[in-house]
Amino acid sequence: MPDKIFPVKNRRKNKYWTDTTREPEINFLENIPKNILREGKIGLPQLSESQVVRHFTNLARKNYGVDDGIYPLGSCTMKYNPKVNEDIAKNSNFSDIHPCQKTEDVQGTLKVMYELGEMLKEIIGISAITLHPSAGAHGEFCGLLIARKYFEIRNENRKIIIIPDSAHGTNFASAAMAGFNVIEVKSNKEGTIDLKILEELLKQHSSNIALVMITNPNTLGIFEKDILKISSLMHENGSLMYYDGANLNAVIGMVRPGDMGFDIVHLNLHKTFSTPHGGGGPGAGPILVNESLKDFLPVPVVIKKGNKYLLDYDIKNTIGKIKSFYGNFSVCLKAYCYILSAGNSLKEISNDACLNANYLKVKLSKFFDVPYSKNTMHEFVMSAKKYKESGGTALNIAKRLIDYKIHPPTIYFPHIVEEALMVEPTETESLESLENLIGTFEKIVSEIKNNPEVVINSPVSTETKRVDELRALKEPVFKE
Ligand SMILES: *Cc1c(COP(=O)(O)O)cnc(C)c1O
């Protein structure tokens, strides 16, 4: 059969030609260093189909995801992901194409990217976009590289980024990676940015301040009500406004970051626009930038000329490439389908997300303190501090929830709440499922009072019991 693989006339030219009837032109074995050549047999497992199917089915049963039950992991927006989006992403018209194909052969794919960009611009209220970054943190890094280059070209030496103490750790990390210094600002009693401190910082460091990174609503679920004041203070100072869009689910269709005065925005498509994202991805973290930053976007940018979709590599001050090809296309495709299917009801997403969170907050306030409880939106943070002494730490409560087949909320974040349990139910949970979560918390609180050992020693129902999380973090073993 090998004779049929390549037409005869191409044989000589193709160096990968393997014809068992002749000597190969290149002896691959000779070109591979001896020390990495395998000596024995490959050792593939010899298993029947049923053994393989059972193995993976059993593994899948040990897992937990949004398809199994509520997943109130605060800040992560673990909403139900409609299966129709997966079906479309799997469609071979999309999945079988190659990023090296000519643009005229992949017009449909470029159209999806272009139109998704247009829809996101409308939703965010900002006029330029790239879909390249792979996730929120990657978007932050990309956005900050743009800010850095923007100031460099203007010959401004702005090296300081202001970040509130409630912010996600990736904000601090991205700022450091992009070569900035961070000033952390303490939140006020309401859990929002303290205007007085901000004004003080602007006075003190004025022309050294590059930007402020704000999550709005913030990780306490609270909307920064002074946002317009903050953006005018920053802009008067020649600084930029960066929007961490991880909590967009709280405001989508209601208010636009562009209208709040933000210049750079990252989105977490996998959170707001529904892509399964437990366990690390894949995600997509497009960034949007205003007119004055648009010449700094990574290349290429998808553009439309007449009826044709093209890739534009000619971006004047581009920061270059931050990802191979064009971003995680299948995640973008799912977001595109999700937005189209939501249609005019995008607003209902944020309305229902806020309603569900507030319902939980009111009901759970009976058992837990909620230190910043005014004006919370799509999530809230409660404290297990009062149960700490009797063994009801946030960690123990989280572990006990697993025994009741519920994924725990985010714990110990944001740092400004002691024994924090950060709850985000999302809009896709029913009243029954919220009631079940409330009832389970109530049960655990009564266990803490009457039988704390069972909470302290949880989980008991899982394959792996208590793991040493600190050691896992400090001495990771990636394979056995
Ligand atoms: C999730 C999250 C991020 C980071 O986004 P990834 O997509 O996980 O990289 C940044 N900020 C906030 C507030 C988040 O919740």
The ligand as a Tripos MOL2 file, in Angstrom:
@<TRIPOS>MOLECULE
LIG
   15    15     1     0     0
SMALL
NO_CHARGES

@<TRIPOS>ATOM
      1 C1        -11.3130   34.0660   37.7270 C.3       1 LIG1
      2 C2        -10.8260   35.4010   38.0310 C.ar      1 LIG1
      3 C3         -9.6610   35.9130   37.4350 C.ar      1 LIG1
      4 C4         -8.7300   35.0930   36.5900 C.3       1 LIG1
      5 O1         -9.3410   34.5700   35.4680 O.3       1 LIG1
      6 P1         -8.9250   33.1740   34.8140 P.3       1 LIG1
      7 O2         -9.8230   33.0700   33.6580 O.co2     1 LIG1
      8 O3         -9.1360   32.1200   35.8570 O.co2     1 LIG1
      9 O4         -7.4810   33.2980   34.4350 O.co2     1 LIG1
     10 C5         -9.3250   37.2350   37.6720 C.ar      1 LIG1
     11 N1        -10.0670   37.9950   38.5030 N.ar      1 LIG1
     12 C6        -11.1750   37.5230   39.1200 C.ar      1 LIG1
     13 C7        -11.9590   38.4340   40.0100 C.3       1 LIG1
     14 C8        -11.5760   36.2090   38.9160 C.ar      1 LIG1
     15 O5        -12.6490   35.7270   39.5390 O.3       1 LIG1
@<TRIPOS>BOND
     1     1     2 1
     2     2     3 ar
     3     2    14 ar
     4     3     4 1
     5     3    10 ar
     6     4     5 1
     7     5     6 1
     8     6     7 2
     9     6     8 1
    10     6     9 1
    11    10    11 ar
    12    11    12 ar
    13    12    13 1
    14    12    14 ar
    15    14    15 1
@<TRIPOS>SUBSTRUCTURE
     1 LIG1         1 GROUP 0 **** ****
